[in-house]
């Protein structure tokens, strides 16, 4: 769910706090498109930035939920295509494992107020695996993360996607990729969108903006001003 318009306010807030420019990509999404098409659109956008003279080490792939998972898949695709990898990956509650078996078995399956493994299994089955067979290669958690840039992830303690975040953190550790994971106590999925109302959401956005700003604009301060 979501797109350019639903996330415009949050992405603008994040870019402003990081003191950087932002390119929001209107990529093809599940269940109307295959994950490989989403990755292809991300690569088109990335090549555009490189062609415009932006250097890879000053670019951060960022996203939330399915977009968070796509940020990892896109970085892996860039590496495998022989493109320079971006300078960082920033993800909010990334959905990085399309196989929802582990999520369905996790205690957070009954605690998450917004999502469940059962709900998340539907887009994948409709969009990619009507026969119920998911290719493990479609999920970034099943790949070797060697060569990926540093990573910053935020997730709520009761989210079912905590399972995916834990898997991503393990992949980073195995590949010696620097990874920071913030687990926000009792936070709901994508709570950062409510930064206009919630102090915790504002603090989370500030932390992510600082991570992004240190890559794209190293003069940025913790408060979000240079």
C-alpha positions in Angstrom: 0.0 0.0 0.0 1.1 3.6 -0.4 3.0 5.5 -3.1 4.2 9.0 -4.0 1.2 10.9 -2.6 0.6 8.9 0.6 4.2 9.2 1.6 5.0 12.7 0.3 4.8 14.4 3.7 7.0 11.9 5.5 9.6 11.8 2.7 9.7 15.6 2.6 10.2 15.7 6.3 13.0 13.1 6.1 14.8 14.9 3.3 14.5 18.3 5.0 15.9 16.9 8.3 18.7 15.2 6.4 19.6 18.3 4.5 19.5 16.4 1.2 17.6 16.0 -2.0 15.2 13.1 -2.5 14.0 11.1 -5.5 10.7 9.3 -4.8 10.2 6.4 -7.2 6.7 5.5 -8.5 7.7 1.8 -8.9 5.4 -1.0 -9.9 4.0 -2.8 -6.8 2.5 -6.0 -5.6 0.1 -7.5 -6.2 -0.3 -5.9 -9.7 3.4 -6.4 -10.5 6.2 -8.9 -9.7 8.9 -8.1 -7.2 11.4 -8.3 -10.1 9.6 -5.5 -11.8 9.8 -3.4 -8.7 13.5 -4.0 -8.6 13.9 -3.1 -12.3 12.1 0.2 -11.7 14.4 0.9 -8.7 17.4 0.2 -11.0 16.1 2.6 -13.6 15.9 5.3 -11.0 19.3 4.5 -9.7 20.9 4.6 -13.1 19.2 7.9 -13.7 20.8 9.4 -10.6 24.3 8.1 -11.6 23.8 9.5 -15.1 23.0 12.8 -13.6 26.3 12.9 -11.9 25.4 11.8 -8.4 28.0 9.6 -6.9 26.9 6.2 -5.5 28.6 6.8 -2.1 26.3 9.8 -1.6 23.1 8.0 -2.4 20.9 6.1 0.2 18.3 3.6 -0.7 15.4 4.1 1.7 11.9 2.8 2.1 9.2 1.5 4.5 7.4 -1.8 4.7 7.5 -3.4 1.2 9.6 -0.4 0.1 12.1 -1.2 2.9 12.5 -4.7 1.6 12.9 -3.3 -1.9 15.7 -1.0 -0.7 17.7 -4.2 0.2 16.7 -6.0 -3.0 17.7 -3.0 -5.1 21.1 -2.7 -3.4 21.7 -6.4 -4.0 20.7 -6.0 -7.7 23.1 -3.0 -8.1 25.9 -5.2 -6.7 25.1 -8.1 -8.9 24.8 -6.0 -12.0 28.3 -4.6 -11.4 27.0 -1.1 -10.5 28.5 0.8 -7.6 26.5 0.1 -4.5 24.8 3.0 -2.7 26.3 4.6 0.3 23.7 3.3 2.7 20.4 1.6 3.2 17.7 3.0 5.5 14.6 1.0 6.1 11.4 1.3 8.3 9.8 -2.0 9.2 11.1 -3.7 6.0 9.2 -6.6 4.6 12.2 -8.6 3.3 10.9 -12.2 3.4 8.0 -12.9 1.2 7.6 -16.4 2.8 5.5 -15.6 5.8 5.8 -18.9 7.6 8.2 -17.6 10.2 6.0 -14.5 10.8 2.9 -16.6 11.2 4.7 -18.7 13.9 6.0 -15.7 15.8 4.3 -14.4 19.0 3.9 -11.0 17.3 1.5 -12.6 14.9 -1.2 -12.0 17.5 0.3 -8.8 18.9 0.7 -6.6 15.8 -2.2 -4.2 15.6 -1.9 -3.5 11.9 -0.3 -6.5 10.0 0.0 -10.2 10.3 1.8 -13.0 8.5 -1.5 -14.1 7.1 -2.3 -10.6 5.7 1.2 -10.3 4.2 1.0 -13.6 2.5 -1.9 -12.5 0.2 0.0 -9.9 -2.0 2.8 -12.3 -2.7 0.4 -15.2 -3.6 -1.8 -13.0 -5.8 1.1 -11.1 -7.6 3.8 -13.8 -7.9 2.9 -17.2 -6.7 -0.7 -18.2 -7.4 0.5 -21.8 -7.2 1.7 -21.1 -3.6 5.4 -21.6 -4.6 7.6 -18.6 -3.7 11.2 -18.5 -5.2 13.5 -17.9 -2.2 15.6 -15.6 -4.5 12.7 -13.1 -4.5 13.4 -12.3 -0.8 16.5 -10.3 0.1 16.9 -12.2 3.4 18.0 -15.3 1.4 21.0 -13.6 -0.2 24.6 -13.1 0.8 25.0 -9.4 1.9 28.7 -9.2 1.1 29.6 -5.9 -0.4 26.5 -4.1 0.8 26.8 -0.6 2.4 26.0 0.2 6.0 22.4 -0.3 7.1 20.0 1.5 9.5 16.6 -0.1 10.4 13.7 0.9 12.6 10.9 -1.4 13.7 8.3 -1.6 16.5 8.8 -4.2 19.2 5.3 -5.8 18.6 5.5 -5.8 14.8 5.3 -9.1 13.0 8.0 -7.6 10.7 10.4 -7.8 13.6 11.0 -11.3 12.2 12.3 -9.9 8.9 14.4 -7.3 10.7 16.1 -10.0 12.8 16.9 -11.9 9.6 18.3 -8.9 7.9 20.5 -8.1 10.9 21.8 -11.7 10.8 22.7 -11.4 7.1 24.5 -8.1 7.8 26.5 -9.7 10.7 27.4 -12.7 8.5 28.8 -10.4 5.8 30.4 -7.9 8.2 28.0 -5.1 7.0 27.6 -2.4 9.7 24.0 -2.5 10.8 22.1 -0.4 13.3 18.7 -1.6 14.4 16.4 0.5 16.5 13.4 -1.4 18.1 10.8 1.1 19.3 8.8 -0.1 22.3 5.2 -0.8 21.5 5.4 1.2 18.3 2.9 0.4 15.5 3.9 -0.3 11.9 5.1 2.9 10.1 4.5 5.1 13.2 7.0 7.5 11.7 4.2 8.7 9.4 2.6 10.3 12.4 5.6 12.6 13.1 3.2 15.6 13.2 1.5 14.2 16.3 3.9 11.7 18.1 7.1 12.8 19.8 8.5 9.2 19.3 7.8 9.4 15.6 9.6 12.7 15.4 12.6 11.3 17.3 12.7 8.3 15.0 12.6 10.4 11.9 15.4 12.6 13.3 17.6 9.5 13.9 17.0 8.2 10.4 17.6 11.6 8.9 20.9 11.8 10.8 22.0 8.4 9.4 21.1 9.5 5.8 22.6 13.0 6.3 25.9 11.6 7.4 26.1 9.9 4.0 24.6 12.4 1.7 25.5 15.6 3.5 28.2 15.0 6.2 27.9 18.5 7.6 24.4 17.8 8.9 24.0 17.9 12.7 22.0 15.6 15.0 19.3 18.2 15.1 19.0 18.2 11.4 20.6 21.5 10.7 24.0 22.1 9.2 
